[in-house]
Amino acid sequence: MPDPDATKTQRDATDAGAGAAQRGAEKLQGQMLDATGRVSREAAQRTSENLELMKRLAETMAAGAREASAEMVAWTRQVSERQAEATRQITQARSMDEMLDLQDRYIRDNLQALLELSAKVARLSADKASEASGHLEQGRS
């Protein structure tokens, strides 16, 4: 027959070991929950920062598109006015040479206006690209 004191001592040792293991597991679980919470908060913060950056980039792009569109509308209006004036002048031309000179001037003026529009849109694009780059740099710091 087993010694009752030895059995109790074994049971007490087993209970103490199980309790220590449970406390260790609970401590480890708590640490893992803390780490998971911290990682989740950091991920949420980064996501929020990325969304804000994307918003600023989209606003920059939209502003650039609006400005380019306004330039093109102004150019179209000017072309229409030049065309009406050229048509009026051509119908009043007194000779074929005068008419050809008017057409030549009309084509040159339109080409010059188109080149100026292209230059404006290119500068606008470069400005907006620089602005977007600045947003990206701010997002990295």
Secondary structure, DSSP 8 states (H G I E B T S, - for coil): ---HHHHHHHHHHHHHHHHHHHHHHHHHHHHHHHHHHHHHHHHHHHHHHHHHHHHHHHHHHHHHHHHHHHHHHHHHHHHHHHHHHHHHHHHT-SSHHHHHHHHHHHHHHHHHHHHHHHHHHHHHHHHHHHHHHHHHHHHH-
